[in-house]
């Protein structure tokens, strides 16, 4: 009953097999091999245009290098209050941006409020030498609390980005989970809605260690390459990342894995909603579920083998949480089974 994180899940067997297949023989290094070329062609296919793809070893690297590549002196990037870049990356986006800053923007259920975003941007007029100037906007899809931006919401933020001359970055650590929830194409959820750069995550959805930065404007690639190399993210044996992505993207494995994870989250949410010992905090849209329970019950469930984390209350969550209660996060993955959910339901009963 592992609901701590989708990072706890191993690699999908098909991806493990692909790694084994790539282990023998020789292939050109540093992104120039046959594996890399096939994967680049696949990315072009799924995004319905030519894109530039740069592998990274972590999502932190993908997010940080994306923002660093568009930073400028005095630059400020805007993200949601609870975004990963602001809460969980140990200052890496600022570090790689050589002093760039991040500005928090509020919004309900993990999504940036577009009116508040424009207000935040207006606090940094381009000519305001002493205050700094806007440099980028970043959104998280799916969000840190298991919700998803609709295509229309992304488009509205894309319009703000374009109106202010700013690039729009999408942190897609759980990109596939949001995509299958919305039932749209990768193109619809990214560049057609105004996204310029995407951190494309595979690790949480069944890869061993495969993340990528996808640039929808190929003219940015030459400059990005220097950021990529300087940050020690230009992997010599890149075929081992390419092999993962080739298996991940083949035969809709990535989408089917995300659908399964989301379905398990829905099943788990139903269990929590029906219990008289806990209450569901809000309806999940992807593969993260949040519930409120007595602290003693959390300790009891943990002691019986259920693994999940206590979570900080989002600023926009208005419902009161009692002094003896805690907000908890449950995350499902491609490896979660219905038997895991049923066993947890039994513990609650």
C-alpha positions as CSV (number, residue, x, y, z in Angstrom):
1,X,0.0,0.0,0.0
2,X,2.5,2.5,-1.2
3,X,0.8,5.9,-1.8
4,X,3.7,8.1,-0.8
5,X,4.8,9.1,-4.3
6,X,4.9,8.0,-7.8
7,X,8.6,8.4,-7.5
8,X,8.6,5.3,-5.3
9,X,7.4,3.1,-8.1
10,X,10.0,1.2,-10.1
11,X,10.4,1.1,-13.9
12,X,7.7,-0.3,-16.2
13,X,8.9,-3.8,-17.5
14,X,8.8,-2.6,-21.1
15,X,11.1,0.3,-20.2
16,X,13.4,-2.0,-18.3
17,X,13.5,-4.3,-21.4
18,X,14.4,-1.3,-23.6
19,X,17.3,-0.4,-21.3
20,X,18.6,-3.9,-21.5
21,X,18.3,-3.8,-25.3
22,X,20.3,-0.6,-25.4
23,X,23.1,-2.0,-23.3
24,X,25.0,-3.9,-26.0
25,X,27.0,-2.6,-28.9
26,X,28.0,0.9,-29.8
27,X,26.1,4.1,-30.6
28,X,27.2,7.7,-31.0
29,X,27.3,9.8,-27.8
30,X,26.0,13.1,-26.6
31,X,22.6,12.9,-28.3
32,X,23.8,12.1,-31.8
33,X,23.0,8.4,-32.0
34,X,20.3,6.4,-33.7
35,X,18.3,6.0,-30.6
36,X,18.3,9.8,-30.1
37,X,17.3,10.4,-33.7
38,X,14.3,8.1,-33.5
39,X,13.1,9.6,-30.3
40,X,13.4,13.2,-31.7
41,X,11.3,12.1,-34.6
42,X,8.7,10.6,-32.2
43,X,8.6,13.9,-30.2
44,X,8.0,15.7,-33.5
45,X,5.1,13.3,-34.2
46,X,3.3,13.6,-30.9
47,X,3.6,17.4,-30.8
48,X,2.7,17.8,-34.5
49,X,5.6,20.1,-35.3
50,X,9.4,20.1,-35.2
51,X,10.7,20.6,-31.7
52,X,14.1,20.6,-30.0
53,X,14.6,18.0,-27.2
54,X,17.2,18.1,-24.5
55,X,17.4,15.2,-22.0
56,X,17.9,15.9,-18.3
57,X,18.5,13.6,-15.4
58,X,15.9,15.2,-13.1
59,X,12.8,17.4,-13.2
60,X,14.6,20.0,-11.2
61,X,17.2,20.3,-13.9
62,X,14.5,20.5,-16.6
63,X,12.6,23.3,-14.8
64,X,15.7,25.2,-13.7
65,X,17.4,25.2,-17.1
66,X,14.2,26.1,-18.9
67,X,13.8,29.3,-16.8
68,X,17.6,30.0,-16.8
69,X,17.6,30.0,-20.6
70,X,15.2,32.9,-20.8
71,X,16.4,34.9,-17.8
72,X,17.9,38.3,-18.0
73,X,19.6,40.7,-15.5
74,X,17.0,41.6,-12.9
75,X,14.6,39.0,-14.2
76,X,11.6,37.7,-12.3
77,X,9.8,34.5,-13.2
78,X,6.2,34.0,-12.0
79,X,4.7,30.8,-10.6
80,X,1.9,29.6,-8.4
81,X,2.3,29.7,-4.6
82,X,2.6,26.0,-4.3
83,X,4.6,25.3,-7.5
84,X,7.4,22.9,-7.3
85,X,9.9,25.5,-8.5
86,X,9.0,27.6,-5.5
87,X,8.5,25.0,-2.8
88,X,10.7,21.9,-3.6
89,X,13.8,22.8,-5.6
90,X,16.1,24.2,-3.0
91,X,16.7,27.4,-4.9
92,X,17.9,25.6,-8.1
93,X,15.9,27.8,-10.5
94,X,17.5,30.9,-9.0
95,X,20.9,29.3,-8.9
96,X,21.0,28.3,-12.5
97,X,19.5,31.7,-13.5
98,X,22.5,33.4,-12.0
99,X,20.4,35.5,-9.6
100,X,17.0,35.4,-11.2
101,X,14.1,35.7,-8.8
102,X,10.8,33.8,-8.5
103,X,7.5,35.6,-7.7
104,X,4.6,33.8,-6.1
105,X,1.1,34.2,-7.6
106,X,-2.0,33.0,-5.8
107,X,-4.9,30.9,-7.3
108,X,-7.4,28.3,-6.2
109,X,-6.6,24.6,-6.4
110,X,-3.0,24.9,-7.5
111,X,-3.8,27.0,-10.6
112,X,-2.6,30.6,-11.1
113,X,-5.3,33.2,-11.1
114,X,-4.9,35.1,-14.3
115,X,-6.0,38.5,-12.8
116,X,-3.5,38.1,-10.0
117,X,-0.9,37.1,-12.5
118,X,-1.3,40.4,-14.4
119,X,-1.3,42.3,-11.2
120,X,2.0,40.6,-10.2
121,X,3.6,41.4,-13.5
122,X,2.5,45.0,-13.3
123,X,4.6,45.4,-10.1
124,X,7.7,45.0,-12.2
125,X,7.5,47.5,-15.1
126,X,10.2,47.0,-17.7
127,X,11.7,50.4,-17.0
128,X,11.7,49.9,-13.2
129,X,15.5,49.5,-12.9
130,X,15.5,49.2,-9.1
131,X,12.7,46.6,-8.9
132,X,13.7,44.2,-11.7
133,X,11.7,43.2,-14.7
134,X,9.5,40.3,-15.8
135,X,11.3,37.4,-17.5
136,X,9.0,34.3,-17.7
137,X,5.8,32.6,-16.4
138,X,5.7,29.0,-15.3
139,X,2.7,26.8,-14.8
140,X,2.5,23.2,-13.4
141,X,0.5,20.6,-15.3
142,X,-0.8,18.6,-13.5
143,X,-0.6,20.9,-10.4
144,X,1.0,20.1,-7.1
145,X,-2.4,19.3,-5.6
146,X,-3.7,16.9,-8.2
147,X,-5.7,19.3,-10.3
148,X,-5.2,20.3,-14.0
149,X,-5.4,23.5,-16.0
150,X,-8.0,23.3,-18.8
151,X,-6.8,24.1,-22.3
152,X,-8.7,27.4,-22.1
153,X,-7.0,28.3,-18.8
154,X,-3.6,27.6,-20.3
155,X,-4.6,29.7,-23.3
156,X,-5.6,32.6,-21.1
157,X,-2.3,32.5,-19.3
158,X,-0.6,32.2,-22.7
159,X,-2.3,35.3,-23.9
160,X,-1.0,37.2,-20.8
161,X,2.5,35.9,-21.5
162,X,2.3,37.0,-25.1
163,X,0.8,40.4,-24.2
164,X,3.7,41.0,-21.9
165,X,6.4,39.6,-24.2
166,X,7.1,36.7,-21.8
167,X,7.9,33.1,-22.5
168,X,5.6,30.5,-20.9
169,X,7.1,27.4,-19.4
170,X,5.1,24.3,-18.4
171,X,6.4,22.0,-15.6
172,X,5.1,18.7,-16.9
173,X,6.4,16.3,-14.3
174,X,2.9,14.6,-14.5
175,X,2.2,15.8,-18.0
176,X,0.7,12.5,-19.1
177,X,-1.7,12.4,-16.2
178,X,-3.1,15.8,-17.0
179,X,-3.2,15.0,-20.8
180,X,-5.4,11.9,-20.3
181,X,-7.6,13.7,-17.8
182,X,-8.3,16.5,-20.4
183,X,-8.5,14.0,-23.3
184,X,-6.7,16.4,-25.6
185,X,-3.6,16.2,-27.8
186,X,-0.1,17.1,-26.6
187,X,-0.1,20.0,-29.1
188,X,-3.5,21.3,-27.8
189,X,-2.2,21.4,-24.2
190,X,1.1,23.1,-25.1
191,X,2.2,25.2,-28.0
192,X,-1.3,25.7,-29.5
193,X,-2.2,27.3,-26.1
194,X,0.8,29.5,-26.0
195,X,3.4,27.3,-24.2
196,X,7.0,27.9,-25.3
197,X,8.9,25.4,-23.2
198,X,7.9,22.1,-21.6
199,X,9.6,20.1,-18.9
200,X,8.4,16.7,-20.1
201,X,8.4,14.1,-17.3
202,X,8.7,10.4,-17.7
203,X,10.3,9.3,-14.4
204,X,7.0,9.5,-12.3
205,X,5.1,7.5,-15.0
206,X,7.3,4.4,-15.4
207,X,10.7,5.5,-16.6
208,X,13.9,4.7,-14.8
209,X,15.3,8.2,-15.1
210,X,14.1,10.1,-18.1
211,X,13.2,13.8,-18.2
212,X,13.4,16.3,-21.1
213,X,13.1,19.9,-22.0
214,X,11.0,20.4,-25.2
215,X,11.4,23.7,-26.9
216,X,8.6,24.6,-29.4
217,X,10.7,27.4,-30.9
218,X,13.7,25.7,-32.4
219,X,15.6,29.0,-32.6
220,X,16.1,28.8,-28.8
221,X,18.0,25.5,-29.1
222,X,21.5,26.9,-29.9
223,X,21.5,29.1,-26.8
224,X,19.8,26.4,-24.6
225,X,22.6,23.9,-25.5
226,X,25.1,26.0,-23.6
227,X,23.0,26.1,-20.5
228,X,22.5,22.4,-20.8
229,X,26.2,21.6,-21.1
230,X,27.2,24.0,-18.4
231,X,24.8,22.4,-15.9
232,X,26.4,19.0,-16.5
233,X,23.1,17.7,-18.1
234,X,24.6,16.8,-21.5
235,X,24.7,13.0,-21.0
236,X,27.4,11.1,-22.9
237,X,25.5,7.8,-23.2
238,X,22.3,9.5,-24.0
239,X,20.9,6.4,-25.7
240,X,20.0,5.1,-22.3
241,X,17.5,8.0,-21.8
242,X,16.4,7.7,-25.5
243,X,15.8,4.0,-25.1
244,X,13.5,4.7,-22.1
245,X,11.6,7.4,-24.1
246,X,11.3,5.2,-27.1
247,X,9.6,2.5,-25.1
248,X,7.6,5.0,-23.1
249,X,6.1,6.7,-26.2
250,X,5.5,3.4,-28.2
251,X,2.0,2.0,-28.4
252,X,0.7,4.6,-26.0
253,X,2.4,3.1,-23.0
254,X,2.8,6.6,-21.5
255,X,-0.9,7.4,-21.9
256,X,-2.1,4.0,-20.7
257,X,0.2,4.1,-17.7
258,X,-1.2,7.5,-16.8
259,X,-4.8,6.4,-17.3
260,X,-4.2,3.5,-14.9
261,X,-2.6,5.8,-12.3
262,X,-5.5,8.2,-12.6
263,X,-8.1,5.4,-12.4
264,X,-6.4,4.1,-9.2
265,X,-6.6,7.6,-7.7
266,X,-10.3,7.8,-8.5
267,X,-10.8,4.4,-6.8
268,X,-8.9,5.5,-3.8
269,X,-10.8,8.8,-3.6
270,X,-14.1,6.8,-3.6
271,X,-12.8,4.8,-0.7
272,X,-11.9,7.9,1.3
273,X,-15.1,9.7,0.4
274,X,-17.2,6.8,1.7
275,X,-15.3,6.4,5.0
276,X,-16.7,7.9,8.2
277,X,-13.1,8.2,9.6
278,X,-11.7,10.6,7.0
279,X,-13.0,13.2,4.6
280,X,-11.9,13.9,1.0
281,X,-10.4,17.4,0.8
282,X,-11.3,18.0,-2.8
283,X,-12.0,15.9,-5.9
284,X,-8.8,14.8,-7.6
285,X,-8.4,15.2,-11.4
286,X,-5.2,13.2,-11.8
287,X,-3.2,10.8,-9.7
288,X,-2.9,12.7,-6.4
289,X,-5.6,12.5,-3.7
290,X,-5.9,14.6,-0.6
291,X,-7.8,13.8,2.6
292,X,-8.2,15.1,6.1
293,X,-8.0,12.7,9.0
294,X,-7.2,12.6,12.7
295,X,-3.5,12.5,13.4
296,X,-3.9,9.3,15.4
297,X,-5.5,7.5,12.5
298,X,-2.6,8.5,10.2
299,X,-0.2,7.0,12.7
300,X,-2.4,3.9,12.9
301,X,-2.6,3.4,9.2
302,X,1.2,4.0,8.7
303,X,1.8,1.4,11.4
304,X,-0.2,-1.1,9.4
305,X,1.8,-0.6,6.2
306,X,0.0,2.2,4.4
307,X,2.5,4.7,3.2
308,X,1.5,8.3,2.5
309,X,2.6,11.8,3.5
310,X,1.2,14.5,5.7
311,X,0.8,17.7,3.6
312,X,0.8,21.4,4.1
313,X,-2.6,23.0,3.8
314,X,-2.9,25.0,0.5
315,X,-3.4,28.8,1.0
316,X,-6.6,28.7,-1.1
317,X,-8.2,25.8,0.9
318,X,-10.8,27.5,3.1
319,X,-12.2,24.5,4.9
320,X,-11.0,24.4,8.6
321,X,-8.7,21.6,9.7
322,X,-9.1,20.7,13.4
323,X,-6.2,20.8,15.8
324,X,-6.1,17.0,16.0
325,X,-6.4,16.6,12.2
326,X,-3.9,16.5,9.4
327,X,-4.1,16.9,5.6
328,X,-2.6,13.9,3.9
329,X,-1.5,13.3,0.3
330,X,-1.9,9.9,-1.5
331,X,-0.3,9.3,-4.9
332,X,-1.0,6.5,-7.2
333,X,1.1,5.2,-10.1
334,X,1.3,2.8,-13.0
335,X,2.3,0.2,-10.5
336,X,-0.6,0.7,-8.1
337,X,-3.1,-2.1,-8.1
338,X,-6.7,-2.4,-7.2
339,X,-5.6,-4.9,-4.5
340,X,-3.6,-2.1,-2.9
341,X,-6.7,0.1,-2.8
342,X,-8.9,-2.7,-1.5
343,X,-6.4,-3.5,1.2
344,X,-6.3,0.1,2.3
345,X,-10.1,0.2,2.3
346,X,-10.1,-2.8,4.6
347,X,-7.8,-0.9,7.1
348,X,-10.1,2.0,7.1
349,X,-13.1,-0.3,7.9
